[in-house]
Amino acid sequence: MATSYAAAEAILNSDSRWIAYIDAANLYYGICESAGPDYWRVDVVRMCNQVLKAYNGKLIRVKYFTTALSGQAGVDQKQFEQDTIRVYGKQFQPFMGKTKYDDKTGSFKEKQVDVRLAAHLVGDLCTKACEAALVVSSDSDLAAAIGEARYYAPGRTIVAAHPDGVPSGAYTDVVDEAIPIDAGMYRNAARLDVTLTKYRK
């Protein structure tokens, strides 16, 4: 397991539990930049397992933080969540944030997505809900939460996966490894409609 950053104190084994935390909007725009918008319905559970294939342990849960604005106009987030739950059950947990109209810009903005993700990350690590965390986002604001998790839950493994394929410098000192997600990884994970077709057979 190659790592760009300081190694975690804990040694992961086959019983180690991973939880993934996905910033849906950040993932969507990363997909559009690298693989193209046709892959916005990527199988996120399979994608996370692809990212973690070099690590020991089991992905027990994927927490998906989103709002109605997390994708392009017309993207049905609710249907995507329902389809993913149909395949993966409780292993996939969506969390819906809020939207707020900004009078200055004349547009809606996402609210409570990053904060909620950060709260779950710190809470899960501090309560020992998992031994390792995968943060799927390039948002530099999350680096502070990862740093807090490091402080209050020392020894836990924290890996970042960057949806746009470009590691964020803000994560350098707080994660064990930064893994760029490229177009090939999205395609290997497959679109959710492919997974659903196999699931129905």
C-alpha positions as CSV (number, residue, x, y, z in Angstrom):
1,M,0.0,0.0,0.0
2,A,1.8,3.1,-1.2
3,T,1.0,6.3,0.5
4,S,2.0,9.9,-0.1
5,Y,1.5,10.9,3.6
6,A,2.2,9.8,7.1
7,A,1.1,6.2,7.6
8,A,-1.8,5.6,10.0
9,E,-0.9,4.0,13.4
10,A,-3.6,1.3,13.1
11,I,-2.9,-1.8,10.9
12,L,-5.9,-2.7,8.8
13,N,-6.9,-6.3,8.4
14,S,-9.8,-8.2,6.8
15,D,-12.1,-7.3,9.8
16,S,-11.4,-3.6,9.5
17,R,-14.5,-1.6,8.7
18,W,-14.6,1.3,6.2
19,I,-17.2,4.0,5.8
20,A,-17.2,6.2,2.7
21,Y,-18.4,9.8,2.7
22,I,-19.4,11.2,-0.7
23,D,-19.9,14.8,-1.5
24,A,-22.4,14.2,-4.3
25,A,-22.1,17.6,-6.1
26,N,-18.3,17.4,-6.0
27,L,-18.5,13.9,-7.4
28,Y,-20.9,14.9,-10.2
29,Y,-18.7,17.7,-11.5
30,G,-15.6,15.5,-11.3
31,I,-17.4,12.8,-13.3
32,C,-18.4,15.4,-15.9
33,E,-14.8,16.6,-16.2
34,S,-13.2,13.2,-16.6
35,A,-15.6,10.6,-17.8
36,G,-18.4,12.8,-19.2
37,P,-22.0,13.4,-18.0
38,D,-23.2,10.0,-19.2
39,Y,-21.5,8.5,-16.1
40,W,-23.3,10.7,-13.6
41,R,-25.2,7.5,-12.5
42,V,-22.0,5.7,-11.6
43,D,-22.4,2.8,-9.2
44,V,-21.0,4.6,-6.2
45,V,-20.6,1.6,-3.9
46,R,-18.7,-0.3,-6.6
47,M,-16.7,2.9,-7.3
48,C,-15.6,3.1,-3.6
49,N,-14.6,-0.6,-3.6
50,Q,-12.5,0.1,-6.7
51,V,-10.7,3.0,-4.9
52,L,-10.1,0.8,-1.8
53,K,-9.0,-2.4,-3.6
54,A,-5.4,-2.0,-2.4
55,Y,-6.5,-1.8,1.2
56,N,-7.5,-4.4,3.8
57,G,-11.0,-4.4,5.3
58,K,-14.6,-4.2,4.2
59,L,-16.7,-1.3,3.0
60,I,-19.7,-1.5,5.4
61,R,-21.4,1.7,4.4
62,V,-21.5,4.5,1.8
63,K,-22.9,7.8,3.1
64,Y,-24.0,10.0,0.2
65,F,-24.6,13.7,1.0
66,T,-26.6,15.5,-1.6
67,T,-29.3,18.1,-2.5
68,A,-31.6,18.5,-5.4
69,L,-28.9,20.7,-6.9
70,S,-26.1,18.2,-6.7
71,G,-26.3,17.4,-10.4
72,Q,-27.4,19.1,-13.6
73,A,-30.9,20.3,-14.2
74,G,-33.1,17.3,-14.8
75,V,-30.9,14.8,-12.9
76,D,-33.3,12.8,-10.6
77,Q,-31.3,12.4,-7.4
78,K,-34.2,10.8,-5.6
79,Q,-34.5,8.1,-8.3
80,F,-30.7,7.5,-8.2
81,E,-30.8,7.0,-4.5
82,Q,-33.8,4.7,-4.6
83,D,-32.2,2.6,-7.4
84,T,-28.9,2.3,-5.4
85,I,-30.8,1.3,-2.2
86,R,-32.6,-1.3,-4.3
87,V,-29.3,-3.0,-5.0
88,Y,-27.3,-2.3,-1.9
89,G,-29.9,-1.9,0.9
90,K,-28.7,-0.3,4.1
91,Q,-25.1,-0.3,2.9
92,F,-26.0,2.9,1.0
93,Q,-27.3,5.8,3.0
94,P,-28.3,9.1,1.4
95,F,-28.5,12.3,3.4
96,M,-30.4,15.2,1.9
97,G,-29.2,18.7,2.6
98,K,-31.1,22.0,2.0
99,T,-31.2,24.6,-0.7
100,K,-31.4,28.3,-0.2
101,Y,-32.1,31.1,-2.7
102,D,-29.4,33.7,-2.9
103,D,-30.8,37.1,-3.7
104,K,-27.4,38.5,-4.8
105,T,-26.8,35.9,-7.4
106,G,-30.4,35.1,-8.2
107,S,-29.8,31.3,-7.9
108,F,-30.1,28.5,-5.4
109,K,-27.2,27.3,-3.3
110,E,-26.6,24.0,-1.4
111,K,-26.7,24.3,2.4
112,Q,-25.7,21.9,5.2
113,V,-24.0,19.3,2.9
114,D,-20.3,19.8,3.8
115,V,-21.1,20.4,7.4
116,R,-23.2,17.3,7.7
117,L,-20.6,15.2,5.9
118,A,-17.9,16.5,8.3
119,A,-20.1,15.8,11.4
120,H,-20.7,12.2,10.3
121,L,-17.0,11.7,9.6
122,V,-15.8,13.0,13.0
123,G,-18.7,11.3,14.8
124,D,-18.2,7.9,13.2
125,L,-14.4,7.8,13.8
126,C,-14.7,9.1,17.4
127,T,-17.4,6.6,18.3
128,K,-15.5,3.7,16.6
129,A,-18.2,3.0,14.1
130,C,-15.3,2.3,11.7
131,E,-11.6,1.8,11.7
132,A,-11.1,3.7,8.4
133,A,-12.7,6.4,6.3
134,L,-12.8,7.2,2.6
135,V,-13.7,10.9,1.8
136,V,-14.8,11.3,-1.8
137,S,-14.4,15.0,-2.4
138,S,-11.9,17.6,-3.5
139,D,-13.5,20.3,-1.4
140,S,-10.7,21.9,0.6
141,D,-13.2,22.9,3.4
142,L,-13.3,19.3,4.5
143,A,-9.6,19.3,5.4
144,A,-10.4,20.9,8.7
145,A,-12.8,18.2,9.6
146,I,-10.4,15.5,8.6
147,G,-7.8,17.2,10.9
148,E,-10.2,17.2,13.8
149,A,-10.9,13.5,13.2
150,R,-7.2,12.9,13.3
151,Y,-6.9,14.7,16.6
152,Y,-9.8,13.1,18.4
153,A,-9.5,9.6,16.9
154,P,-5.8,9.0,16.5
155,G,-4.7,5.9,14.7
156,R,-7.6,5.8,12.3
157,T,-6.9,5.5,8.5
158,I,-8.3,8.3,6.4
159,V,-8.1,8.2,2.6
160,A,-9.2,10.9,0.2
161,A,-10.5,10.2,-3.3
162,H,-10.5,13.2,-5.6
163,P,-13.4,13.0,-8.2
164,D,-11.7,15.4,-10.6
165,G,-8.5,13.4,-10.6
166,V,-6.5,16.3,-9.1
167,P,-5.4,15.9,-5.4
168,S,-6.2,18.9,-3.3
169,G,-3.2,20.4,-1.6
170,A,-5.3,21.2,1.5
171,Y,-5.5,17.4,2.2
172,T,-1.7,16.8,2.2
173,D,-1.1,16.8,5.9
174,V,-4.3,15.2,7.0
175,V,-4.9,12.0,4.9
176,D,-2.9,8.8,4.6
177,E,-3.3,8.7,0.9
178,A,-4.9,10.8,-1.9
179,I,-6.2,8.8,-4.8
180,P,-7.3,10.5,-8.0
181,I,-10.4,9.0,-9.6
182,D,-9.9,9.0,-13.3
183,A,-12.2,8.2,-16.2
184,G,-11.0,4.6,-16.3
185,M,-12.0,4.1,-12.6
186,Y,-15.5,5.4,-13.3
187,R,-15.9,3.1,-16.3
188,N,-14.6,0.1,-14.3
189,A,-17.1,0.9,-11.6
190,A,-19.9,0.9,-14.3
191,R,-23.0,2.9,-14.5
192,L,-25.8,2.1,-12.0
193,D,-28.2,1.1,-14.8
194,V,-25.7,-1.7,-15.7
195,T,-25.7,-2.9,-12.1
196,L,-29.5,-2.7,-11.9
197,T,-29.8,-4.9,-15.0
198,K,-27.6,-7.6,-13.5
199,Y,-29.4,-7.2,-10.2
200,R,-32.8,-7.9,-11.8
201,K,-31.7,-11.1,-13.5
